[in-house]
C-alpha cells in the first residue's frame, strides 16, 4: 500500500506541473491570448486545491 507521504509527494509533483502551466498561461496572456486568462484562473484554482490536498496528506499518519 502506498503511504500518505508518498501520495503527498506525488500530489506535490503534480502541483509543480500545474504551476508551470500557470506560468505558461500568464506568458500567453502577455502575448495577447485572451483565452489564456480564463485558463490561468482555472489552473490557479487547481494548484490551490492540490496544495491543500498535499497539506492534508502530510497531516495524516500512516498507522
VMD Tcl script that draws the C-alpha trace (Angstrom):
set ca {
  {0.00 0.00 0.00}
  {1.22 3.50 -0.81}
  {1.97 5.65 2.20}
  {0.35 9.03 2.73}
  {3.78 10.66 2.49}
  {4.31 9.07 -0.92}
  {0.89 10.26 -2.06}
  {1.71 13.75 -0.77}
  {4.94 13.69 -2.77}
  {3.03 12.71 -5.91}
  {0.49 15.49 -5.33}
  {3.35 17.96 -4.82}
  {4.89 16.90 -8.13}
  {1.56 17.37 -9.87}
  {1.17 20.78 -8.21}
  {4.56 21.78 -9.64}
  {3.45 20.74 -13.13}
  {0.26 22.80 -12.75}
  {2.35 25.76 -11.52}
  {4.43 25.53 -14.68}
  {1.23 25.53 -16.73}
  {0.05 28.65 -14.85}
  {3.22 30.47 -15.89}
  {2.71 29.30 -19.48}
  {-0.81 30.76 -19.38}
  {0.49 34.05 -18.00}
  {3.06 34.22 -20.80}
  {0.28 33.55 -23.31}
  {-1.67 36.45 -21.82}
  {1.33 38.71 -22.33}
  {1.38 37.64 -25.98}
  {-2.25 38.74 -26.28}
  {-4.10 35.43 -25.96}
  {-7.42 36.49 -24.42}
  {-8.50 32.93 -23.58}
  {-5.36 32.43 -21.51}
  {-6.73 34.50 -18.64}
  {-9.58 32.04 -18.06}
  {-7.18 29.11 -18.33}
  {-4.79 30.74 -15.86}
  {-7.58 31.26 -13.32}
  {-8.71 27.63 -13.60}
  {-5.16 26.35 -13.27}
  {-4.58 28.58 -10.25}
  {-7.66 27.10 -8.59}
  {-6.42 23.60 -9.32}
  {-3.00 24.47 -7.90}
  {-4.53 25.76 -4.65}
  {-6.59 22.59 -4.33}
  {-3.51 20.45 -4.85}
  {-1.64 22.45 -2.22}
  {-4.47 21.82 0.24}
  {-4.55 18.12 -0.62}
  {-0.81 17.85 -0.05}
  {-1.10 19.55 3.35}
  {-3.90 17.19 4.37}
  {-1.95 14.13 3.28}
  {1.13 15.31 5.16}
  {-1.01 15.64 8.30}
  {-2.35 12.07 8.12}
  {-0.47 9.33 9.92}
  {0.30 6.02 8.21}
  {-0.92 3.93 11.16}
}
mol new
graphics top color blue
foreach p $ca { graphics top sphere $p radius 0.5 }
foreach p [lrange $ca 0 end-1] q [lrange $ca 1 end] { graphics top cylinder $p $q radius 0.2 }
display resetview
